């Protein structure tokens, strides 16, 4: 049994790690409400002025809308391609299946600068002009990983007896996929899509190499950091980005947990039916 001293030491260690990770983020949010233009501690009061300045900044708004548009398009592509590949790798056995799985998750493991440079070289070699769609393609390379991982994990945990029971009852292949398998992976699709959007929304490195003259919100933030007088506005924008990134992640975790619970219930129902 663990001693009281060891438990206390572990709690202190966890608290220190959490402070190391989240204290800088908390400070940015606090400074976003500081009326002063120069950061100092303690802050001189609370104000929403910098959020208003950020809202009326045409550059910030256009960068925000571009980031949202890229995130939605990249997530849509990832949902289609990621789920299709996950289904194919789970349903069929063929030579090179493991190699394909490895290649699919490789973009998320590679440094962003490697992926960005590779895409930039490809676009230059093929004479493709950098535009909105080159950014979307760049983001889709790693968004597909999020959807693929969620869907393939759910498919592997889904009892094969569900599809077999559907076929035994006379359902066609498309009916089995639509009415039996799709509900089983629906929450995995939604959670994977939310994670993909969150990852796309704050991506910087790949965007730099694929955007050309267009500025997404993270690039706009880095550009404004060079101007000290814009730092309070940047803090306000970063606070908004933090919220918009955390919300999809929390929703994805909640949806994935709910999907796991419903999947367990369906499996238990199938087992009970088999006993009867």
N, C-alpha and C positions, 0 to 999 in steps of 0.2 A: 504494500500500500504506500502511496506517495505521502511524504511528510508534509507538514503544514508549511515549513520553510520553502520547500520546493514548489508548492502550489503558489505561494506568495511571489516567489521569484519569477515564475512563469507568467503570472498576471502582470507584474511590472514590465517584463520583457515585451509582452504583447502590447501593453499600453505605449511603450516607447516606440515600437515599430509603427503603430497606428499614428502616433504624433509625427513621426518622421515622414510618413506618407501623406498625411492629410492636413497638417498644420500649414504648409505653404499655400494649399488651396483655400483653406479657411481665411488666411490673411488677405488673399486676393479679393475674396467676396467682401470682407470687412472694408477694405480700402475702396471698394466700388461705391460705398455709401459715404465716404469721407468728402466733405465739401472743399477741402484744401486741394490745391493743385500739386503740392509736394508731399510725398508720403512721409509721415512722422507718427510716432507712437507716444501717447495714445492719440486716437483720431479726435478731431475738433468738433465732431457732431455727426448727425445723420442726415442724409439728403438723397433724393432721387434725381437730382439735377443731371448727373452724368448718364443715367439711363435715358433721359430725355434728349440729351445731346447725341447719344449714340443712335437713337431712333430717327432723329432728323438729319443724320449724316448720310448723304446720298451714297457715298462710297461704301459705308458699312452695310446699308440696306441692300445694295446690289450684290455685294459679296455674300451676304446672308442668303438671299434668294438663290444665288448660283449654287451655294453649298447644298441647300435643300433640294434643288432640282437635280444636281448630280447624285446626291444620296438616294433619292427616290428612283432614278433611272438605274443606277448601279444595283440597288436592292432588287428591282424588278427583274433585271437580267440574271442576278444571282439566284433568285427564287426559281426561275425556269430551268436554268442550266444545272444548278447545284442539286435540285431535287431529282431531275432526270438522270443525272449521273449516279446519284446515290441509289436510286431504284434499280438502275441497270447493274451496278456492282453488287447489290444485294440479291437480285433475282437470278442473275445468270452467272455461270462459272465458265471462264475462258482464260486462255494463256495471257499473262501480263496484267491480270486484274490487280494484284498487289502493287505492281509498278505504277499503275494509273492512280491508285489511292495515294501513293507516296507523292506523285507529281502534283496532285490536286491540293495537298496541304503544304507543299513546299513554299508557295508565295507568302504565306503568313509567317514562315520561319526565316525567310531571307530578309536582310536589312532593306528598308524602304528605298535607300539610295541605289541598291543593286537593281531592284525592280524598276525604279524610275529611269535609271540610265539605260537599261535594256529596252524599255518601251520607247524612250526617246530615240535611241539608235534605230529601232525598227521603223518608227514613223519617218525619220529622216531618210532611211534607205528606200522606203516605198513612196517617198514624196507626199506623204499625208500631212496636210496642214494641221497644226495644233489648234484644237477647238473644244467646244463643250463635249463632243463625242470622244475625243481622245482622253479627256479627263475621266469620263464615264468608263471607258475601257480599262483605264489604269486602276480605277477603284474596284471594278468588277472582278479583277484578278484575285483580290484578297477577300472580297465580299462573298464570292462563291464558296470559299473555304468555310465560312461561318454557317451557311445554309447546308452545305454538304455534311459537315460534322454533326449537326443537329439531326438531320433527317436520317443519315445512315445509322446513327446510334439508336434512334427510335425504331427503325425497321428491324435492326438486329435483335431488339428486345421485344418486338411484337410476336406473339405466338403464331407459328405457322398454321396451327389448328383453326384459326379464324378464317383464313382464306380457303382451307380445305373444307370446312363446314359450309361455307358459302357455295363452293363448287358442287358439293354433294347435294345441296338443296336445289340445284338446277340453275344457279346464276351463271351468266356468261362472264368472260374474262373482264370486259370493261365494267360490268356491273359490280363484280367483286372489287375491282380497283376503286371505283367511284363511291360505293356505299359501305365498303368494309375497310379497305386499306387507307383511303383518304382521311376518314375521321380519326384513324389511329395516329396519323402523322401530322394532322392539322396544327396541333399546338407546337410541334417541332418546327413546322414551316414558319409559323408566326414568330416564335422566339428567335429563330435563325434570321428572319428578315429584320427584326428589331435590332439585333446585335450587328447585323451587316450595316444598317443605316447609321447606327451610333459610331461604328468604326469608320465609315466613309465620311461622316460629317466633320470629324476633326483631323482627317488625314492631311499631312503637310508635304512630306518628302516626295511622294509619288506625284502629287499635284504640281509641284514646282517644275518637274520635268515634262509634264503632259499638258500644261495649261496655256503655254504661250504668254500672251499679254493679259489673260483673264485672271482675276483675283477671286479665289474663294475666301471664305471668312478667315480660316487660319492664316493664309498668306497675307491678308489685309492686316491681321493682328501683328504679325512679325514686321510688316512694313511700318506700322505706326509706332512700334517700340523704339525706333530710332529717333523719334521726336518726343522729347521729355514732356512737352506741354500736353501731349495727347495721352499720357499714361493713365490718368483717371478714367477717360473714356474707354481705353483698352481694358481696364479692370472691369468696367461695367459689361462690356461685350463678352469678356472671358467668363464672367459669372453666368451670363445667359447661356453660353456654350456648355458650361459645366452642367447646368440644369438640363439642357436639351440632350446631353450625352447620358446623364445618369438615369433619366426617366425611361428610355428604351431598355436599358440594361436591367433595371428593376422589374419592368413589365415582363421582359423575357424570362427572368428567373422565376417570377410568379406563375407565368403561363406554363413554363416547363414543369414546374412542380405540380400544377393542376393536371397537366397531361399525364404525368407519371401515376397520379392517383387514379384517374379514370382508366388508364391502361391496366392497372392492377385489378380493378373491379371487373373489367371485361374478361381478363384471364381467369379470375375466380368463377365467373359465370359460366365460362366454357367448361371448366373442370367439373362444376356441379352438374352441368348438362350431361357430361360424359358419364358421371356416376349414375345418373338416372337411367 
